[in-house]
Amino acid sequence: MDILKQFEGKINGALETFDRLIINGYLRQLHSFRLFLYYLIQNNVLLKDFQSFASQQTAALCNHIESYIQGQGCPLTYLSSGQTDKSELACQRFERSSEKTELICAFSVMELCKTMTVKPNRSSQELEVTSRNTKCKHYYFYYNDKEFGWMFLKIQTWFPYNVQIYLNGREYLSMLLKTEGISYSMYNNSFSYLEDFEKAQELANGTLNKKISSSFYGMVKKINCLLPDIEEALGHSYYWCIDQCEFATDINFKSREELSGFYKTLVETTYFTFSSHDIYSFFGRNVGKIHTFRKGEIISDLRHRHQGYRIKFKINQNQIKMYDKGNNLRIEVTINNPRDFKILKKGKSRGGIFSKGYP
């Protein structure tokens, strides 16, 4: 069924772009035992003195971060549990100062992470560089950013100082629409009204090819005071890659009633029509080898929520969903485990959000 053609008179337009994006930043050289040892040598740090050196580095980073937050005139709240809904707390703060831009609030919390450290090797009876899973302090920064809109940045305060950034594609696009003077209305992270769908899609397409890693670099440089020394010693800065993403297509109907008139039938037909072979092919698998599929379970899930009906096809942590949201019919691809897609990487990436995070 070609929905755009069949219901042409009932549709205002369609828009497809990224929705949720979680982007990780890594100082890759600090993840290598050999290069991490080189970094310690460059700083004249003996392995027996690592704990003292690392503690000093973390203390300096935490002091700098807290001075930065104070300079922004924002509250810093310590959370006793990493399970606390930080986004909800941040939204409550934002509601009280919705006209404010840049940093809205910040949180600190002890969370599990993978760190670089030095410990004795029982076999050789010598100290060695290694990694371990432990807890350390993390800081969360929630921004109403002039470029990206509502977003957050998280930084780990012990080696190797990993960074995570959350962006919302619809929020990012709304900032571009404001700049272009295009009117719009939003409902629950979707555009219920767009003055110019064609221009909005053109702007959305532009974000897919724009090198925005330079913006991430500018943000993290303000926060990580250790970065200049790391760059000088190792010659590289953060490498940015997508960890999770959602790509959504919204078909915007003229009213909720126009969509509701056929949507339930569409969902039921979809649920009973698509087989495991179809779902297998959605995720790029070779259907001819379906008998060899051993990892993960193929799931078809249909639910009736307060907003309407949602159908979901899932393999492992990756899924395709369709649901009604206001007057939008949304088809959404969610990638929570990109490692499930093995592709051949040819040459160096250029441009786009997969670019290296240094000038």
Contacts in CASP RR format, 6 or more apart in sequence:
PFRMAT RR
TARGET T0000
AUTHOR 0000-0000-0000
METHOD contacts of the structure
MODEL  1
MDILKQFEGKINGALETFDRLIINGYLRQLHSFRLFLYYLIQNNVLLKDF
QSFASQQTAALCNHIESYIQGQGCPLTYLSSGQTDKSELACQRFERSSEK
TELICAFSVMELCKTMTVKPNRSSQELEVTSRNTKCKHYYFYYNDKEFGW
MFLKIQTWFPYNVQIYLNGREYLSMLLKTEGISYSMYNNSFSYLEDFEKA
QELANGTLNKKISSSFYGMVKKINCLLPDIEEALGHSYYWCIDQCEFATD
INFKSREELSGFYKTLVETTYFTFSSHDIYSFFGRNVGKIHTFRKGEIIS
DLRHRHQGYRIKFKINQNQIKMYDKGNNLRIEVTINNPRDFKILKKGKSR
GGIFSKGYP
1 266 0 8 1.000
3 11 0 8 1.000
3 251 0 8 1.000
3 329 0 8 1.000
4 11 0 8 1.000
4 13 0 8 1.000
4 14 0 8 1.000
4 251 0 8 1.000
7 253 0 8 1.000
7 258 0 8 1.000
7 262 0 8 1.000
9 254 0 8 1.000
10 253 0 8 1.000
10 254 0 8 1.000
10 258 0 8 1.000
10 259 0 8 1.000
11 251 0 8 1.000
11 252 0 8 1.000
11 253 0 8 1.000
11 254 0 8 1.000
12 193 0 8 1.000
12 194 0 8 1.000
12 197 0 8 1.000
12 252 0 8 1.000
12 253 0 8 1.000
12 254 0 8 1.000
13 194 0 8 1.000
13 197 0 8 1.000
13 251 0 8 1.000
13 252 0 8 1.000
14 197 0 8 1.000
14 201 0 8 1.000
14 249 0 8 1.000
14 250 0 8 1.000
14 251 0 8 1.000
14 252 0 8 1.000
15 191 0 8 1.000
15 194 0 8 1.000
15 197 0 8 1.000
15 200 0 8 1.000
15 201 0 8 1.000
15 204 0 8 1.000
15 249 0 8 1.000
15 250 0 8 1.000
15 252 0 8 1.000
16 201 0 8 1.000
16 204 0 8 1.000
16 247 0 8 1.000
16 248 0 8 1.000
16 249 0 8 1.000
16 250 0 8 1.000
17 169 0 8 1.000
17 170 0 8 1.000
17 173 0 8 1.000
17 201 0 8 1.000
17 204 0 8 1.000
17 205 0 8 1.000
17 207 0 8 1.000
17 208 0 8 1.000
17 247 0 8 1.000
17 248 0 8 1.000
18 167 0 8 1.000
18 169 0 8 1.000
18 172 0 8 1.000
18 207 0 8 1.000
18 208 0 8 1.000
18 245 0 8 1.000
18 246 0 8 1.000
18 247 0 8 1.000
18 248 0 8 1.000
19 168 0 8 1.000
19 169 0 8 1.000
19 170 0 8 1.000
19 189 0 8 1.000
19 245 0 8 1.000
19 246 0 8 1.000
19 247 0 8 1.000
19 248 0 8 1.000
19 332 0 8 1.000
20 166 0 8 1.000
20 167 0 8 1.000
20 168 0 8 1.000
20 169 0 8 1.000
20 244 0 8 1.000
20 245 0 8 1.000
20 246 0 8 1.000
20 334 0 8 1.000
21 166 0 8 1.000
21 167 0 8 1.000
21 168 0 8 1.000
21 169 0 8 1.000
21 242 0 8 1.000
21 244 0 8 1.000
21 245 0 8 1.000
21 246 0 8 1.000
21 353 0 8 1.000
22 164 0 8 1.000
22 165 0 8 1.000
22 166 0 8 1.000
22 242 0 8 1.000
22 243 0 8 1.000
22 244 0 8 1.000
22 245 0 8 1.000
23 164 0 8 1.000
23 165 0 8 1.000
23 166 0 8 1.000
23 167 0 8 1.000
23 216 0 8 1.000
23 240 0 8 1.000
23 241 0 8 1.000
23 242 0 8 1.000
23 243 0 8 1.000
23 353 0 8 1.000
24 162 0 8 1.000
24 163 0 8 1.000
24 164 0 8 1.000
24 165 0 8 1.000
24 240 0 8 1.000
24 241 0 8 1.000
24 242 0 8 1.000
24 243 0 8 1.000
25 162 0 8 1.000
25 163 0 8 1.000
25 164 0 8 1.000
25 165 0 8 1.000
25 216 0 8 1.000
25 220 0 8 1.000
25 238 0 8 1.000
25 239 0 8 1.000
25 240 0 8 1.000
25 241 0 8 1.000
25 357 0 8 1.000
26 160 0 8 1.000
26 162 0 8 1.000
26 163 0 8 1.000
26 238 0 8 1.000
26 239 0 8 1.000
26 241 0 8 1.000
27 160 0 8 1.000
27 161 0 8 1.000
27 162 0 8 1.000
27 230 0 8 1.000
27 234 0 8 1.000
27 236 0 8 1.000
27 237 0 8 1.000
27 238 0 8 1.000
27 239 0 8 1.000
28 236 0 8 1.000
28 239 0 8 1.000
29 35 0 8 1.000
29 36 0 8 1.000
29 38 0 8 1.000
29 39 0 8 1.000
29 234 0 8 1.000
29 235 0 8 1.000
29 236 0 8 1.000
30 36 0 8 1.000
30 39 0 8 1.000
30 116 0 8 1.000
30 159 0 8 1.000
30 160 0 8 1.000
30 161 0 8 1.000
30 230 0 8 1.000
30 234 0 8 1.000
31 116 0 8 1.000
31 131 0 8 1.000
31 160 0 8 1.000
33 128 0 8 1.000
33 129 0 8 1.000
33 130 0 8 1.000
33 131 0 8 1.000
35 234 0 8 1.000
36 116 0 8 1.000
36 129 0 8 1.000
36 159 0 8 1.000
36 160 0 8 1.000
37 129 0 8 1.000
38 233 0 8 1.000
38 234 0 8 1.000
39 230 0 8 1.000
39 233 0 8 1.000
39 234 0 8 1.000
40 47 0 8 1.000
40 50 0 8 1.000
40 53 0 8 1.000
40 129 0 8 1.000
42 233 0 8 1.000
43 53 0 8 1.000
43 229 0 8 1.000
43 233 0 8 1.000
45 53 0 8 1.000
47 118 0 8 1.000
47 127 0 8 1.000
47 128 0 8 1.000
47 129 0 8 1.000
48 127 0 8 1.000
50 117 0 8 1.000
50 118 0 8 1.000
50 127 0 8 1.000
51 118 0 8 1.000
54 117 0 8 1.000
54 158 0 8 1.000
54 159 0 8 1.000
57 159 0 8 1.000
57 226 0 8 1.000
58 136 0 8 1.000
58 137 0 8 1.000
58 157 0 8 1.000
58 158 0 8 1.000
60 225 0 8 1.000
60 226 0 8 1.000
61 157 0 8 1.000
61 161 0 8 1.000
61 224 0 8 1.000
61 225 0 8 1.000
61 226 0 8 1.000
62 137 0 8 1.000
62 139 0 8 1.000
62 157 0 8 1.000
64 223 0 8 1.000
64 225 0 8 1.000
65 139 0 8 1.000
65 155 0 8 1.000
65 157 0 8 1.000
65 223 0 8 1.000
66 76 0 8 1.000
68 222 0 8 1.000
68 223 0 8 1.000
69 76 0 8 1.000
69 103 0 8 1.000
69 106 0 8 1.000
69 141 0 8 1.000
70 76 0 8 1.000
72 102 0 8 1.000
72 103 0 8 1.000
73 103 0 8 1.000
74 103 0 8 1.000
74 104 0 8 1.000
74 105 0 8 1.000
74 106 0 8 1.000
75 93 0 8 1.000
75 105 0 8 1.000
75 106 0 8 1.000
76 105 0 8 1.000
76 106 0 8 1.000
76 107 0 8 1.000
76 108 0 8 1.000
77 89 0 8 1.000
77 105 0 8 1.000
77 106 0 8 1.000
77 107 0 8 1.000
77 108 0 8 1.000
78 107 0 8 1.000
78 108 0 8 1.000
78 109 0 8 1.000
79 86 0 8 1.000
79 107 0 8 1.000
79 108 0 8 1.000
79 109 0 8 1.000
80 109 0 8 1.000
81 109 0 8 1.000
82 109 0 8 1.000
82 110 0 8 1.000
82 111 0 8 1.000
84 109 0 8 1.000
86 107 0 8 1.000
86 109 0 8 1.000
86 140 0 8 1.000
86 142 0 8 1.000
86 152 0 8 1.000
87 142 0 8 1.000
87 152 0 8 1.000
89 105 0 8 1.000
89 107 0 8 1.000
90 104 0 8 1.000
90 105 0 8 1.000
90 107 0 8 1.000
90 140 0 8 1.000
90 142 0 8 1.000
90 152 0 8 1.000
93 104 0 8 1.000
93 105 0 8 1.000
93 142 0 8 1.000
94 100 0 8 1.000
94 104 0 8 1.000
94 105 0 8 1.000
94 142 0 8 1.000
94 144 0 8 1.000
94 150 0 8 1.000
97 104 0 8 1.000
100 144 0 8 1.000
101 144 0 8 1.000
101 145 0 8 1.000
101 146 0 8 1.000
102 143 0 8 1.000
102 144 0 8 1.000
102 145 0 8 1.000
102 146 0 8 1.000
103 141 0 8 1.000
103 142 0 8 1.000
103 143 0 8 1.000
104 142 0 8 1.000
104 143 0 8 1.000
104 144 0 8 1.000
105 142 0 8 1.000
106 139 0 8 1.000
106 140 0 8 1.000
106 141 0 8 1.000
106 142 0 8 1.000
107 139 0 8 1.000
107 140 0 8 1.000
108 137 0 8 1.000
108 138 0 8 1.000
108 139 0 8 1.000
108 140 0 8 1.000
109 137 0 8 1.000
109 138 0 8 1.000
109 140 0 8 1.000
110 135 0 8 1.000
110 136 0 8 1.000
110 137 0 8 1.000
110 138 0 8 1.000
111 135 0 8 1.000
111 136 0 8 1.000
111 138 0 8 1.000
112 133 0 8 1.000
112 134 0 8 1.000
112 135 0 8 1.000
113 133 0 8 1.000
113 134 0 8 1.000
113 135 0 8 1.000
113 136 0 8 1.000
113 138 0 8 1.000
113 156 0 8 1.000
113 158 0 8 1.000
113 162 0 8 1.000
114 131 0 8 1.000
114 132 0 8 1.000
114 133 0 8 1.000
115 131 0 8 1.000
115 132 0 8 1.000
115 133 0 8 1.000
115 134 0 8 1.000
115 136 0 8 1.000
115 156 0 8 1.000
115 158 0 8 1.000
115 159 0 8 1.000
115 160 0 8 1.000
116 129 0 8 1.000
116 130 0 8 1.000
116 131 0 8 1.000
116 159 0 8 1.000
116 160 0 8 1.000
117 129 0 8 1.000
117 130 0 8 1.000
117 131 0 8 1.000
117 132 0 8 1.000
117 159 0 8 1.000
118 127 0 8 1.000
118 128 0 8 1.000
118 129 0 8 1.000
118 130 0 8 1.000
119 127 0 8 1.000
119 128 0 8 1.000
119 130 0 8 1.000
119 132 0 8 1.000
120 126 0 8 1.000
120 127 0 8 1.000
120 128 0 8 1.000
121 127 0 8 1.000
121 128 0 8 1.000
136 156 0 8 1.000
136 157 0 8 1.000
136 158 0 8 1.000
137 157 0 8 1.000
137 158 0 8 1.000
138 154 0 8 1.000
138 155 0 8 1.000
138 156 0 8 1.000
138 157 0 8 1.000
139 154 0 8 1.000
139 155 0 8 1.000
139 157 0 8 1.000
139 223 0 8 1.000
140 152 0 8 1.000
140 153 0 8 1.000
140 154 0 8 1.000
141 152 0 8 1.000
141 153 0 8 1.000
141 154 0 8 1.000
141 155 0 8 1.000
141 223 0 8 1.000
142 150 0 8 1.000
142 151 0 8 1.000
142 152 0 8 1.000
143 149 0 8 1.000
143 150 0 8 1.000
143 151 0 8 1.000
143 152 0 8 1.000
143 153 0 8 1.000
144 150 0 8 1.000
145 151 0 8 1.000
145 175 0 8 1.000
146 175 0 8 1.000
147 172 0 8 1.000
147 175 0 8 1.000
147 215 0 8 1.000
148 167 0 8 1.000
148 168 0 8 1.000
148 171 0 8 1.000
148 172 0 8 1.000
148 175 0 8 1.000
148 215 0 8 1.000
149 168 0 8 1.000
149 171 0 8 1.000
149 172 0 8 1.000
149 174 0 8 1.000
149 175 0 8 1.000
150 168 0 8 1.000
150 171 0 8 1.000
151 165 0 8 1.000
151 166 0 8 1.000
151 167 0 8 1.000
151 168 0 8 1.000
151 171 0 8 1.000
152 165 0 8 1.000
152 166 0 8 1.000
153 163 0 8 1.000
153 164 0 8 1.000
153 165 0 8 1.000
153 166 0 8 1.000
153 219 0 8 1.000
153 220 0 8 1.000
153 223 0 8 1.000
154 163 0 8 1.000
154 164 0 8 1.000
154 165 0 8 1.000
155 161 0 8 1.000
155 162 0 8 1.000
155 163 0 8 1.000
155 220 0 8 1.000
155 223 0 8 1.000
155 224 0 8 1.000
156 162 0 8 1.000
156 163 0 8 1.000
161 224 0 8 1.000
161 226 0 8 1.000
161 230 0 8 1.000
163 216 0 8 1.000
163 220 0 8 1.000
163 224 0 8 1.000
163 238 0 8 1.000
164 243 0 8 1.000
165 216 0 8 1.000
165 219 0 8 1.000
168 189 0 8 1.000
169 207 0 8 1.000
170 186 0 8 1.000
170 189 0 8 1.000
170 190 0 8 1.000
170 191 0 8 1.000
171 189 0 8 1.000
172 207 0 8 1.000
173 200 0 8 1.000
173 203 0 8 1.000
173 204 0 8 1.000
173 207 0 8 1.000
174 184 0 8 1.000
174 186 0 8 1.000
176 203 0 8 1.000
176 207 0 8 1.000
177 184 0 8 1.000
177 194 0 8 1.000
177 200 0 8 1.000
177 203 0 8 1.000
180 199 0 8 1.000
180 203 0 8 1.000
182 194 0 8 1.000
182 195 0 8 1.000
182 196 0 8 1.000
182 199 0 8 1.000
182 200 0 8 1.000
183 193 0 8 1.000
183 194 0 8 1.000
183 195 0 8 1.000
184 191 0 8 1.000
184 193 0 8 1.000
184 194 0 8 1.000
184 195 0 8 1.000
184 200 0 8 1.000
185 191 0 8 1.000
185 192 0 8 1.000
185 193 0 8 1.000
186 192 0 8 1.000
187 325 0 8 1.000
187 326 0 8 1.000
187 327 0 8 1.000
187 328 0 8 1.000
188 325 0 8 1.000
188 326 0 8 1.000
190 250 0 8 1.000
190 325 0 8 1.000
190 326 0 8 1.000
190 328 0 8 1.000
190 330 0 8 1.000
191 200 0 8 1.000
191 250 0 8 1.000
191 252 0 8 1.000
191 328 0 8 1.000
192 252 0 8 1.000
192 326 0 8 1.000
192 327 0 8 1.000
192 328 0 8 1.000
193 252 0 8 1.000
194 200 0 8 1.000
194 252 0 8 1.000
197 252 0 8 1.000
208 352 0 8 1.000
209 351 0 8 1.000
209 352 0 8 1.000
210 351 0 8 1.000
210 352 0 8 1.000
210 353 0 8 1.000
211 351 0 8 1.000
211 352 0 8 1.000
211 353 0 8 1.000
211 355 0 8 1.000
212 352 0 8 1.000
212 353 0 8 1.000
213 240 0 8 1.000
213 351 0 8 1.000
213 352 0 8 1.000
213 353 0 8 1.000
213 355 0 8 1.000
213 356 0 8 1.000
213 357 0 8 1.000
214 357 0 8 1.000
214 359 0 8 1.000
216 238 0 8 1.000
216 240 0 8 1.000
216 357 0 8 1.000
217 237 0 8 1.000
217 238 0 8 1.000
217 357 0 8 1.000
217 358 0 8 1.000
217 359 0 8 1.000
220 227 0 8 1.000
220 238 0 8 1.000
221 227 0 8 1.000
227 237 0 8 1.000
230 237 0 8 1.000
231 237 0 8 1.000
231 358 0 8 1.000
236 356 0 8 1.000
236 358 0 8 1.000
237 356 0 8 1.000
237 357 0 8 1.000
237 358 0 8 1.000
238 357 0 8 1.000
238 358 0 8 1.000
239 356 0 8 1.000
239 357 0 8 1.000
240 353 0 8 1.000
240 354 0 8 1.000
240 355 0 8 1.000
240 356 0 8 1.000
240 357 0 8 1.000
241 354 0 8 1.000
242 338 0 8 1.000
242 353 0 8 1.000
242 354 0 8 1.000
243 338 0 8 1.000
244 334 0 8 1.000
244 335 0 8 1.000
244 336 0 8 1.000
244 338 0 8 1.000
245 334 0 8 1.000
245 335 0 8 1.000
245 338 0 8 1.000
246 332 0 8 1.000
246 333 0 8 1.000
246 334 0 8 1.000
246 335 0 8 1.000
247 332 0 8 1.000
247 333 0 8 1.000
248 330 0 8 1.000
248 331 0 8 1.000
248 332 0 8 1.000
248 333 0 8 1.000
249 330 0 8 1.000
249 331 0 8 1.000
249 332 0 8 1.000
250 325 0 8 1.000
250 328 0 8 1.000
250 329 0 8 1.000
250 330 0 8 1.000
251 328 0 8 1.000
251 329 0 8 1.000
251 330 0 8 1.000
251 331 0 8 1.000
252 327 0 8 1.000
252 328 0 8 1.000
253 259 0 8 1.000
253 327 0 8 1.000
253 328 0 8 1.000
253 329 0 8 1.000
254 327 0 8 1.000
255 327 0 8 1.000
256 324 0 8 1.000
256 326 0 8 1.000
256 327 0 8 1.000
258 327 0 8 1.000
259 324 0 8 1.000
259 326 0 8 1.000
259 327 0 8 1.000
259 328 0 8 1.000
259 329 0 8 1.000
260 324 0 8 1.000
263 309 0 8 1.000
263 324 0 8 1.000
263 329 0 8 1.000
264 309 0 8 1.000
267 302 0 8 1.000
267 309 0 8 1.000
267 311 0 8 1.000
267 322 0 8 1.000
270 311 0 8 1.000
270 322 0 8 1.000
271 300 0 8 1.000
271 302 0 8 1.000
271 311 0 8 1.000
274 300 0 8 1.000
274 313 0 8 1.000
276 290 0 8 1.000
276 298 0 8 1.000
277 287 0 8 1.000
277 290 0 8 1.000
279 298 0 8 1.000
279 300 0 8 1.000
279 313 0 8 1.000
279 315 0 8 1.000
280 287 0 8 1.000
280 290 0 8 1.000
280 293 0 8 1.000
280 298 0 8 1.000
280 315 0 8 1.000
281 287 0 8 1.000
282 313 0 8 1.000
282 320 0 8 1.000
283 315 0 8 1.000
283 318 0 8 1.000
283 340 0 8 1.000
283 341 0 8 1.000
284 341 0 8 1.000
285 293 0 8 1.000
285 315 0 8 1.000
295 316 0 8 1.000
296 315 0 8 1.000
296 316 0 8 1.000
297 315 0 8 1.000
298 313 0 8 1.000
298 314 0 8 1.000
298 315 0 8 1.000
299 312 0 8 1.000
299 313 0 8 1.000
299 314 0 8 1.000
299 315 0 8 1.000
300 311 0 8 1.000
300 312 0 8 1.000
300 313 0 8 1.000
301 311 0 8 1.000
301 312 0 8 1.000
301 313 0 8 1.000
301 314 0 8 1.000
302 309 0 8 1.000
302 310 0 8 1.000
302 311 0 8 1.000
302 312 0 8 1.000
303 309 0 8 1.000
303 310 0 8 1.000
303 311 0 8 1.000
303 312 0 8 1.000
304 310 0 8 1.000
305 323 0 8 1.000
307 323 0 8 1.000
307 324 0 8 1.000
307 325 0 8 1.000
307 326 0 8 1.000
308 323 0 8 1.000
308 324 0 8 1.000
309 323 0 8 1.000
309 324 0 8 1.000
310 321 0 8 1.000
310 322 0 8 1.000
310 323 0 8 1.000
311 321 0 8 1.000
311 322 0 8 1.000
311 323 0 8 1.000
312 319 0 8 1.000
312 320 0 8 1.000
312 321 0 8 1.000
312 322 0 8 1.000
313 319 0 8 1.000
313 320 0 8 1.000
313 321 0 8 1.000
314 320 0 8 1.000
315 340 0 8 1.000
316 337 0 8 1.000
316 340 0 8 1.000
317 336 0 8 1.000
317 337 0 8 1.000
317 340 0 8 1.000
318 334 0 8 1.000
318 335 0 8 1.000
318 336 0 8 1.000
318 337 0 8 1.000
318 340 0 8 1.000
319 333 0 8 1.000
319 334 0 8 1.000
319 336 0 8 1.000
320 331 0 8 1.000
320 332 0 8 1.000
320 333 0 8 1.000
320 334 0 8 1.000
321 330 0 8 1.000
321 331 0 8 1.000
321 332 0 8 1.000
321 334 0 8 1.000
322 329 0 8 1.000
322 330 0 8 1.000
322 331 0 8 1.000
322 332 0 8 1.000
323 330 0 8 1.000
323 332 0 8 1.000
324 330 0 8 1.000
335 341 0 8 1.000
349 355 0 8 1.000
349 356 0 8 1.000
END
